[in-house]
Amino acid sequence: MTPLLEVEDLWVRFPTRTGILDAVRGVSFTLGRERLGIVGESGSGKSMTGRSILRLIRPPGQVTAAHIRLDGEDLMQKSEAQMRQVRGERISMVMQDPKFSLNPVMSVGDQLIEAWRVHKKGSRSEARERALGMLEAVSIRDPERVMRAHPHELSGGMGQRIMIAMMLIPDPELLIADEPTSALDVSVQAQVLQIMDRLVQDRGMGLIFISHDLNLVADFCDRVLIMYAGRVVETCEADKLHEAKHPYTRGLLNSLPRLDAPQKRLEVLRRDPSWAETPSVRPS
């Protein structure tokens, strides 16, 4: 069976005053209709990897790859006009903070309707019914009232649910979620994850879940990529993340507090320069 997504030798570069910065270096992975977690410290290249799949890296940033295939189609060969048909309709991305993603001067209903009508041919009344159904699907009570509200009138948890509804309303094949719960408290975080899990399973979608929370990814995802300095240093099954072998992954795990094994002092992550070594295959 052909994977939903195939990424081979992905590089993201930015020119700086001191030379070229390689933000993502030779990343390769495949994704089926599963939940794939990408974890690592801030600056490890997690978000850049997600954005580059949608070709959202703007000049002077440079994205190269042997291929980024979605259902066998190479996204690297598509024009910008063709990519606009891919974004939202086939691949959607939920950003970290809905306050910066939702339009503050448009009602929630108008934004949901617009998100559906951009990709689907139908009447406004049909789009409105679809938007109401999607709000109910993400467990929002009184969707009629929320449709009339503006983003500043909503809590962080509700704003994040609306972002998920907006990204899923065109029925994409793949959802990229970039730290979707980091700004939420624990109880709301659990609700949002349950909603995402149910929607992904019901629709048979693929999910890339980007996070810095190793315990969360271990509980929520099927597989995990661990990134350091722009490259993947280890891949493992999510339920076996705590058995990871790479010293970087072990250092991250040992620096986390544990209720079942309390310590007076947490370990400090000691980095080895060899972890950031350049992959053997570089793009031309």
C-alpha positions in Angstrom: 0.0 0.0 0.0 1.3 3.4 -1.0 1.9 5.7 2.1 -0.2 8.8 2.3 2.9 11.0 2.6 6.5 10.4 1.6 9.2 12.9 2.5 12.7 12.2 1.2 15.9 14.2 2.0 14.1 17.5 3.0 16.3 20.5 3.5 15.3 24.0 4.6 18.0 26.8 4.4 18.1 30.5 5.3 20.9 32.8 4.2 22.4 34.8 7.1 25.2 37.4 7.4 27.5 34.6 8.5 26.5 32.1 5.9 23.8 29.5 5.2 21.8 28.2 8.1 20.4 24.7 7.7 17.2 24.7 9.7 16.1 21.2 8.5 18.8 18.8 7.3 18.1 15.7 5.3 14.8 14.7 7.0 13.1 11.6 5.5 10.0 9.8 6.7 6.7 8.2 5.6 3.2 8.6 7.0 0.2 6.3 6.6 -3.2 7.0 8.0 -1.8 7.2 11.5 -0.8 9.7 14.2 2.9 10.6 13.8 4.5 12.7 16.5 7.5 15.0 15.9 9.3 16.1 19.1 12.4 18.0 20.1 13.6 21.2 21.7 12.7 24.7 20.4 14.7 25.3 17.3 15.1 21.6 16.4 13.2 22.0 13.1 9.8 20.6 14.0 7.7 23.5 12.8 9.9 24.1 9.8 9.4 20.5 8.7 5.6 20.9 8.9 5.5 24.2 7.1 7.8 23.0 4.3 5.4 20.1 3.5 2.9 22.8 2.6 5.6 24.9 0.9 4.9 27.8 3.3 8.6 28.7 3.6 8.9 32.1 1.9 12.0 33.7 0.3 14.8 34.1 1.2 14.1 30.6 2.7 15.0 27.7 0.4 13.2 24.3 0.5 14.7 21.4 -1.4 13.9 17.7 -1.3 14.3 14.5 -3.4 10.5 14.5 -3.2 7.5 15.3 -1.0 4.8 12.9 -2.3 1.1 13.1 -1.2 -0.8 10.0 -2.5 2.1 9.6 -5.0 2.0 13.2 -6.3 5.2 15.2 -5.8 4.3 18.5 -4.2 7.8 19.8 -5.1 6.8 19.8 -8.8 3.6 21.7 -8.3 3.2 25.4 -9.1 2.1 27.9 -6.5 -1.4 28.0 -8.0 -1.6 24.2 -7.7 -0.3 24.3 -4.1 -3.2 26.6 -3.2 -5.5 23.8 -4.2 -3.6 21.4 -1.9 -3.5 23.7 1.1 -6.7 23.3 3.1 -8.4 20.9 0.7 -5.9 18.0 0.9 -3.5 19.1 3.7 -4.5 21.4 6.6 -2.4 22.9 9.3 -3.5 23.9 12.8 -1.2 26.6 14.2 -0.1 27.0 17.8 -2.2 30.0 18.9 -5.7 30.6 17.3 -5.5 34.3 18.3 -2.9 34.8 15.5 -4.7 32.5 13.0 -8.3 33.7 13.2 -9.3 37.0 11.6 -10.3 39.4 14.4 -12.7 41.4 12.3 -14.7 38.5 10.9 -17.3 36.4 12.8 -16.5 32.8 13.4 -19.3 31.8 11.1 -18.1 33.9 8.2 -14.6 32.4 8.5 -15.9 28.8 8.6 -18.2 29.5 5.6 -15.3 31.0 3.7 -13.0 28.1 4.5 -15.6 25.6 3.0 -16.5 27.7 0.0 -12.9 28.3 -1.1 -12.5 24.6 -1.7 -16.1 23.3 -2.3 -18.6 24.5 -4.9 -21.9 25.1 -3.1 -24.3 27.7 -1.8 -23.8 29.9 1.3 -26.7 28.1 3.0 -25.1 24.7 2.4 -21.8 26.1 3.7 -23.5 27.4 6.8 -25.1 24.0 7.5 -21.7 22.4 7.1 -20.1 24.9 9.5 -22.7 24.3 12.2 -22.2 20.6 11.9 -18.4 21.0 12.2 -18.8 23.1 15.3 -20.9 20.4 16.8 -18.3 17.8 15.8 -15.6 19.7 17.9 -18.0 19.7 20.9 -19.0 23.3 20.9 -22.3 23.9 22.6 -24.7 26.4 21.1 -23.0 26.6 17.7 -25.5 29.2 16.5 -24.3 31.7 19.1 -20.6 30.9 18.4 -21.2 31.4 14.6 -22.1 35.0 15.4 -19.2 35.6 17.8 -15.8 37.2 17.0 -12.5 35.5 18.0 -11.8 38.0 20.9 -15.1 36.8 22.5 -13.9 33.2 22.8 -11.7 31.4 25.3 -8.4 29.9 24.2 -9.8 26.3 24.3 -12.8 27.3 22.2 -10.6 29.2 19.8 -8.5 26.2 19.3 -11.5 24.0 18.6 -12.7 26.5 16.0 -9.3 26.4 14.3 -9.5 22.6 14.2 -13.1 22.9 12.8 -11.9 25.4 10.2 -9.0 23.2 9.1 -11.1 20.0 8.9 -14.2 21.5 7.2 -12.9 20.9 3.6 -12.2 17.1 4.5 -8.4 17.1 4.1 -6.5 13.8 3.8 -3.7 15.0 6.2 -3.8 17.3 9.2 -0.6 18.9 10.5 -1.0 20.1 14.1 1.7 22.4 15.3 1.7 22.6 19.1 -2.1 22.7 19.1 -2.5 22.3 22.9 0.5 24.2 24.3 -1.5 27.3 25.3 -4.3 25.3 26.9 -4.8 24.1 30.5 -4.6 20.4 31.2 -8.4 19.7 31.2 -9.1 21.6 28.0 -6.0 20.0 26.4 -7.4 16.5 27.0 -10.7 17.5 25.5 -9.1 18.9 22.3 -6.9 15.8 21.9 -10.0 13.6 22.3 -11.7 15.6 19.6 -8.7 15.4 17.2 -8.3 11.7 17.8 -12.0 11.0 17.1 -12.1 13.1 14.0 -8.9 11.6 12.6 -10.0 8.0 13.2 -13.6 8.6 11.9 -12.3 10.2 8.7 -9.3 7.9 8.2 -6.9 10.8 8.0 -3.2 11.1 8.6 -2.0 13.3 11.4 1.4 14.9 12.1 1.4 16.1 15.7 4.3 18.5 16.5 5.0 19.0 20.2 7.7 19.5 22.8 5.8 17.3 25.3 7.2 13.8 25.1 4.7 12.3 27.6 1.8 13.7 25.6 3.1 12.4 22.3 3.8 8.9 23.9 0.2 8.7 25.0 -1.4 10.2 21.9 0.6 9.1 18.8 1.4 5.9 17.1 5.0 6.7 16.0 7.5 9.4 17.0 10.3 11.2 15.3 12.8 12.8 17.6 14.6 15.8 16.0 17.8 17.6 17.1 19.5 20.4 15.2 17.4 20.0 12.1 17.7 16.3 11.7 15.9 13.1 12.8 18.1 11.3 15.4 15.7 8.5 16.3 12.4 7.0 15.3 10.4 4.7 17.5 6.9 3.4 18.4 5.1 5.9 20.6 4.3 3.3 23.3 8.0 2.4 23.5 9.3 6.0 23.6 10.5 5.6 27.2 12.7 2.7 25.9 14.4 4.9 23.4 18.2 4.3 22.9 19.6 7.6 21.5 21.4 9.6 24.2 19.6 12.8 23.2 16.2 11.1 23.6 17.3 9.6 26.9 18.5 13.0 28.1 15.1 14.6 27.2 13.3 11.8 29.1 15.5 12.0 32.1 15.1 15.8 32.4 11.3 15.4 32.9 9.8 15.2 36.4 8.1 11.9 37.2 5.5 11.2 39.9 6.4 7.5 40.1 10.2 8.2 40.5 10.6 11.6 42.3 14.2 13.0 42.4 15.7 15.8 44.4 17.4 17.2 41.3 16.5 16.6 37.6 19.3 15.7 35.2 20.7 18.3 32.9 20.8 17.5 29.2 24.4 17.2 28.1 24.8 17.6 24.4 27.3 15.8 22.2 28.6 17.7 19.1 28.3 14.4 17.2 24.5 14.5 17.5 24.4 17.5 15.1 26.7 15.9 12.5 25.7 16.6 8.9 23.8 13.6 7.3 25.9 11.8 4.7 23.6 12.6 1.8 23.3 16.3 0.9 21.0 17.8 -1.8 22.8 19.2 -4.8 
